[in-house]
Amino acid sequence: MAGSTVGVTVSDVGAIIRLSSSNVSATPALLPALIVKELGVEKGSATPKATKVGNLSPEQIVKIAQMKRTDSYARTLRSAVKEVAGACVSMGVTVDAKEPKEFIKNLDAGQYDAALKELE
């Protein structure tokens, strides 16, 4: 539907409104949708503790966090990254080949400080 136009006639006013889909950019607004898109999988795991559907690198987590930053209440990039990692818990997604909760503990311990400063 890229570049198509839709015409709507309002009979009371007699006006024609044309909307062009090239002016509208649609991005997945929900965090799980961004994670699924980044992983290239169809959906998250139905049993996240038992079955893992993929692994995100720290760089991918930061990329998603930066995309969601405007919609998030997180004040810092670190907090936004923790939000994304938290969403990975319920989806059966590992982060840096670790459980997301372990990744968050390592993040709090400063293991990823250099990478965060580099990407901010």
N, C-alpha and C positions, 0 to 999 in steps of 0.2 A: 504494500500500500504506500510505499515511499513515493512522494511527489504527487499523489493523487489529490483531487479536490472534491469537496462535497458541497453541493448547493442546497440551501434550505430556504423555503419561501414562507414568510410569516404573513398569513392572509389578512390580519387586521391592519397591519401597517403597510403591507405591500413591499417590504424590503427583502432583498436577497442577500444572504450572508454566505460568503465563501470562506471555507477553512482549508488550509493547505497543510498536509501532514509533514511537509518539509520544514515547517516552522516549529513543530512540536518535537521535543526530544523526550523519549520515555526511557527511564532507567529504573531498574528494579529498586524499589524503595525499602524493601524489607531486608534485614541483615541475612537471614537464611538464603534468600534468593541471590544475594551477592556472593555468598560463600559457595553455593552450588554452581554458579556461573564461573567462578574462579577455578573451581576444581574440574569443571567439565563433566560433572555427573548429572544424572537425571533428578535425584533427590537425596536427602539425608537418609541415614540408617533408621530402620524401624526398631532395631534393638541396638542402641548406641554403645552400650557397655560391652556387648558381645561381638558386634560386627562393625568394622570401620570401613568407611566408604572412600577415604582419601586422606592425604596429608598436605597441609599448607606450610609453606616456608615462612619464616619471620617476615621476609620482604612482602609476600603476598598478604599477610595479616595487616601489615602497615598500609599497603595499597588499599585494602578494603576499609580500614579505619579512616584513611584520608577521604575516601569517597563518602563515608557516612558522617564525617565530622560535623557537617553543617546541620544535620538532623539530630545530632546526639547532644546529650546534656554534659558530655565529658568536657572538662576544661583543658585537658592536656592530651597530647597524642598518646601518651602512655595509658591514660584512662580509656581512650577510645580503643586501643589495641586490646586491653583487658576485656572490654565489652565484646569484641569480635571473638576472642578466645573463649569467653563464656558461652557464646552462642554455639561454638563448635562442640562443647560438651554434650549438648542434647541432640546433636546431629550425627555423632559418630565420626568426627573428623579429628585427626591428630594434628598437632602443631610442632614443627621441627622434630618429627618422629617421636613425640612425647604426648602423653595425655595432656589436654588443655590446662587442667588444674596444675600440673607440674610445670608447664610453660609459664603460667601466671606467677607461680612461686619463684621461678628463676628470673622472671622479669622484675619482680619486687626486690630480689636479691642483687639486681644490678648487672646480671649477665648480658643483657642486651642493650645496655646504656649507649655504648658506642654506635651501634647500628641505628638506634632511635635518633641520636643527635645528627647522624649523617643524613637521615631521611627526612628530618623535620624541615 
